[in-house]
Amino acid sequence: MPAPHWPAPAATGPVDATVLLPGSKSVTNRALLLAALADGPGVVRQALRSRDADLMVAALRAMGTTLESTRESATGVDWQVTPGPIRGGAHIDAGLAGTVMRFVPPVAALADGPVSFDGDPHARKRPMGPILDALRSLGARIDNDALPFTISGPLTGGEVTLDASGSSQFVSGLLLAAARFEKGITIRHVGPPVPSQPHIEMTVEMLRAAGVTVDDGERDVWRVEPGPIAARDMTVEPDLSNAAPFLAAALVTGGTVTIPGWPVHTTQAGDALRDLLTTMGATVTRSSPASETGAPSGSESSSESGSSAGAGDQRPASRTTDLVVTGTGEITGIDTDLHDVGELTPTVAALAALASMPSRIRGVSHLRGHETDRLAALATEINRLGGDAEETEDGLIIRPRPLHGGTFHSYDDHRMATAGAVIGLAVPGVEVENIATTAKTLPEFVQMWTAMLEAR
């Protein structure tokens, strides 16, 4: 029997809360995979616990890596990772996780036997052809062009050309395992621009931190030299994209939301929220964490008048600030190209549906190949609530129109579910279908959302 719809709570006044976010899914799954390919044991601290991260852990374990939880809190888990020989005979459940279905096959091609992959029903519709064709050209044998498939090596590496315009994960997946290929790899992208470039920059930065030689000096070309991947201990940054709905609440309610531990330097796409929310009418500032202003190092950071939505150990204060977003309750429309930060589109679209002037979102045609066709889904659900949203070839046009309550369908897409929650702040009677899908990257979303609204 399907779970009942979640009544999205309407705000009764300005929010005033500090929200402590769990770790980044993008960083977590890259860090776990690199640790599994490293030349010795390492630790991944403050890793995200979510469905996507759990699927990555299960995949690596199935192929011979030992992962032991050494400490767990509400904001993450510390994994002791001990690499082992990459073994075949495994079955990998990718769920709906793009980082599993696209990052793990290159590793599986190094195994000593075949490895099979499958996932959720919608995962079988997600684009896989470019990375599977690339692996074939490098020597792997693969029996299908989408999930389910079985992959067998050996794979020695070399030069490959592909069209990565459908997903930056096609490039990142090849890069992450490339140092373990006998010949390394040279990747050449041909086609329309690669979306979500910050995610490729994240991959390159993490590889270099692990001692891997990566040359990305030529546009749309990446070269990785063969060699060891250094074992290391690392701490995962908070997930900045998951900050989007909470920060959006400040705009919608005319309140203030603080996110502790915002990195001064980061390759996460969510960092673009600082500029996007400013354009839409917010005041965005940085303040020093408590441990940098006289409080004992390691203490929890919170606003004076708000309370903390989320709990756990404070992340290291060095190279981070508290990000503070304050709204007036008036939302300005926006004309923006989100090609590089497409994952922020659902939250921006939700804000646009509540704005006082029209908005246009451009450059995100690749979102049609995500957990669902996000452009069609957003237009359908905003219009279902009385809005005026129009799909374009590469985005959305959203015009002001009073909204009413009703069901906001999530399409098993975590970012659709949180977009419904944002609209529900200002529109009484919104019910989000399958709010549990937020467990993909934010398992405690409902509790955190409730705590944020009660923080006043």
SVG drawing of the C-alpha trace seen along z (x, -y; Angstrom):
<svg xmlns="http://www.w3.org/2000/svg" viewBox="-6 -42 58 57">
<polyline fill="none" stroke="black" stroke-width="0.4" points="0.0,0.0 1.5,-3.4 2.6,-5.7 0.2,-8.6 1.1,-12.0 3.1,-14.3 1.3,-17.5 4.0,-20.1 3.8,-22.6 3.0,-26.2 5.1,-28.7 3.4,-30.7 6.1,-33.4 9.7,-34.1 12.1,-31.1 15.1,-31.7 17.2,-28.6 20.6,-27.0 20.7,-23.9 23.6,-21.5 23.8,-19.5 25.1,-16.0 28.0,-15.2 28.0,-15.7 26.7,-12.7 29.0,-13.7 32.1,-13.9 31.2,-10.9 30.8,-8.5 33.9,-9.7 35.9,-9.5 34.7,-5.9 35.6,-4.7 39.0,-6.3 39.7,-4.8 38.7,-1.4 41.2,-1.8 44.0,-3.2 47.4,-1.6 46.5,-1.1 43.9,-1.6 42.3,-5.0 39.5,-6.8 36.6,-8.7 35.1,-10.9 31.7,-12.5 30.5,-10.5 26.9,-10.7 24.5,-8.0 21.8,-7.8 20.4,-5.4 22.9,-6.5 25.9,-6.3 24.7,-2.9 24.5,-1.6 28.1,-2.7 29.2,-1.0 27.4,2.2 28.9,2.2 32.5,1.8 32.0,4.5 30.7,6.8 33.9,6.4 36.2,7.0 36.7,3.8 36.4,3.9 34.4,1.0 34.0,0.7 32.0,-2.0 34.1,-3.4 31.9,-6.3 28.4,-7.4 26.4,-10.5 23.3,-12.3 25.4,-14.1 27.5,-11.2 29.7,-8.1 33.4,-7.5 34.4,-4.6 37.7,-2.7 38.3,-1.5 40.7,1.4 41.2,2.1 41.3,5.7 41.7,7.4 38.8,6.4 36.8,9.5 34.2,10.6 31.1,12.6 29.4,9.6 26.0,8.2 25.7,4.4 22.4,2.8 22.6,-0.8 19.2,-1.9 18.6,-5.3 22.2,-6.4 24.0,-7.9 27.2,-7.8 26.9,-4.0 25.7,-3.2 28.3,-5.3 31.3,-5.3 31.4,-1.6 31.5,0.0 35.0,-1.2 36.2,0.4 34.2,3.6 36.1,3.8 39.3,4.3 37.8,7.3 39.0,10.9 35.5,11.9 32.2,10.6 30.2,8.1 26.5,7.6 24.5,4.4 20.8,3.5 18.8,0.9 15.4,-0.6 12.9,-0.5 13.5,-4.1 17.2,-3.6 16.9,-1.4 15.8,-4.6 18.7,-6.7 21.4,-7.3 24.4,-4.9 25.4,-4.5 28.4,-6.9 30.3,-5.4 29.5,-1.8 30.6,-2.5 33.8,-4.1 34.6,-1.1 34.0,1.2 36.5,-0.8 39.0,-0.4 38.6,3.4 35.7,4.3 32.9,6.6 29.4,5.4 26.2,7.2 23.7,4.3 23.5,0.6 21.6,-0.2 20.8,1.4 20.7,4.3 24.1,5.3 27.1,7.4 30.7,6.2 33.9,8.2 37.5,7.1 40.4,7.0 40.7,3.2 44.1,1.6 43.1,-2.0 44.2,-4.2 42.5,-6.9 38.7,-7.3 36.3,-9.7 32.7,-10.2 29.8,-12.6 29.4,-13.5 26.7,-16.2 24.1,-14.0 26.0,-13.9 29.3,-14.9 29.3,-11.6 30.4,-9.9 33.7,-11.7 34.1,-11.5 33.4,-7.7 36.3,-7.1 38.6,-9.5 38.1,-8.0 39.4,-4.5 41.9,-5.6 45.0,-5.6 44.5,-1.9 44.4,-1.3 47.7,0.0 47.9,-2.8 46.0,-5.4 43.4,-7.2 42.9,-10.2 39.3,-11.3 38.1,-13.5 34.6,-15.0 32.9,-15.7 29.4,-17.3 27.5,-20.0 29.0,-21.4 29.4,-19.0 26.9,-19.9 27.7,-20.3 31.4,-21.2 31.9,-21.7 31.4,-18.0 34.3,-17.2 36.4,-19.8 35.6,-18.0 36.7,-14.7 40.0,-16.2 40.7,-17.9 40.1,-14.8 42.3,-12.7 45.2,-15.2 44.8,-15.2 45.3,-11.4 48.6,-11.9 47.1,-11.1 48.5,-13.1 45.7,-14.7 46.1,-17.1 43.0,-19.1 44.7,-22.0 43.1,-21.4 39.4,-22.1 37.3,-19.0 40.3,-16.7 41.4,-15.0 44.5,-12.8 45.3,-10.6 48.6,-9.0 48.8,-5.4 50.0,-5.0 49.1,-4.5 46.2,-6.2 47.5,-7.3 45.7,-6.1 44.6,-9.0 42.2,-10.3 39.7,-12.9 36.7,-14.7 33.6,-15.1 32.2,-18.6 28.5,-19.3 26.2,-18.9 25.7,-22.4 23.1,-21.4 21.0,-20.0 21.2,-23.4 19.0,-24.8 15.5,-24.1 16.5,-25.3 18.0,-28.5 15.0,-29.0 12.9,-28.9 14.5,-32.2 13.4,-33.9 9.9,-32.5 9.2,-33.4 11.3,-36.5 13.4,-34.9 17.0,-33.8 18.7,-30.5 22.3,-29.8 24.4,-26.9 27.6,-26.2 30.7,-24.8 30.3,-26.4 33.7,-25.8 35.6,-28.9 36.9,-26.9 34.8,-24.2 34.0,-22.6 30.4,-21.8 27.7,-23.1 25.7,-24.2 28.1,-27.1 26.3,-28.9 23.4,-29.4 25.1,-32.4 24.7,-34.3 21.4,-32.8 19.7,-33.6 21.1,-37.2 19.7,-37.7 16.3,-36.5 16.2,-39.0 18.1,-37.5 20.9,-39.1 23.7,-36.5 26.6,-37.0 29.4,-34.9 30.3,-34.9 33.1,-33.3 32.3,-30.0 32.2,-30.1 35.5,-28.3 37.1,-31.2 35.6,-33.9 36.6,-32.8 34.4,-29.7 36.2,-26.4 37.3,-24.6 34.9,-21.9 31.9,-23.5 28.6,-23.5 27.7,-26.6 24.2,-28.1 22.5,-31.4 21.6,-33.4 17.9,-33.4 17.5,-30.2 18.0,-26.6 19.8,-23.8 18.0,-21.6 20.3,-18.7 22.8,-17.5 26.2,-16.0 29.8,-17.0 30.9,-20.4 33.0,-20.1 36.6,-21.5 36.4,-25.3 39.5,-25.9 38.6,-27.1 34.9,-27.3 32.4,-30.0 28.8,-30.1 26.6,-31.1 23.7,-33.3 20.8,-33.9 18.0,-36.4 14.9,-37.1 12.2,-39.8 9.3,-37.5 9.4,-39.1 11.0,-36.9 12.4,-38.4 12.2,-36.6 15.4,-35.4 16.8,-34.8 19.7,-32.4 21.7,-29.6 22.0,-26.7 23.9,-24.4 26.8,-23.9 24.6,-23.6 21.5,-21.9 20.8,-20.1 19.7,-23.4 16.9,-23.8 14.1,-22.3 14.6,-24.7 15.1,-27.7 11.9,-26.7 10.0,-26.4 11.1,-29.9 10.2,-31.2 6.7,-29.9 6.3,-32.1 8.1,-35.1 6.5,-38.5 7.8,-38.6 8.5,-36.0 11.6,-33.8 13.5,-31.9 15.8,-28.9 18.1,-28.0 20.8,-25.5 19.4,-22.4 18.1,-20.1 20.2,-17.4 17.8,-17.3 15.5,-15.2 17.8,-12.3 17.9,-12.5 15.9,-10.6 12.9,-11.7 12.5,-14.3 12.8,-17.1 11.7,-19.8 8.5,-18.1 7.9,-17.1 8.4,-20.7 6.1,-22.2 3.4,-19.6 3.5,-20.0 3.7,-23.8 0.8,-24.0 -1.2,-21.3 -1.1,-23.8 -2.5,-26.6 0.9,-28.0 2.1,-29.0 5.2,-27.0 6.2,-26.4 8.8,-23.9 11.3,-25.2 13.9,-23.2 16.5,-23.7 14.6,-24.9 11.5,-26.5 9.6,-29.8 7.7,-30.4 5.2,-33.3 3.6,-34.7 0.2,-33.2 -1.6,-32.5 -1.1,-28.9 -3.5,-26.7 -3.1,-23.5 -3.0,-20.0 -0.8,-17.0 2.8,-17.7 4.1,-14.4 7.8,-13.6 8.3,-11.0 10.7,-9.2 13.0,-12.2 14.4,-13.6 14.8,-17.1 11.3,-17.2 10.1,-16.3 12.0,-19.1 10.8,-21.6 7.2,-20.7 8.2,-21.4 9.4,-24.9 6.2,-25.7 4.2,-24.4 5.8,-27.0 3.7,-29.7 0.8,-27.6 -1.5,-25.9 -2.7,-22.5 0.2,-21.2 0.8,-17.5 4.0,-15.9 3.7,-12.4 6.5,-10.0 8.5,-12.4 10.5,-9.3 12.4,-9.6 14.4,-12.3 16.4,-9.5 18.4,-9.3 20.6,-12.1 18.9,-13.5 17.4,-10.7 16.4,-13.1 14.7,-15.7 11.3,-15.7 12.8,-16.0 15.2,-18.8 12.4,-20.7 10.1,-20.5 13.0,-21.6 13.7,-24.5 10.1,-25.7 9.9,-25.3 13.3,-27.0 11.6,-30.4"/>
</svg>
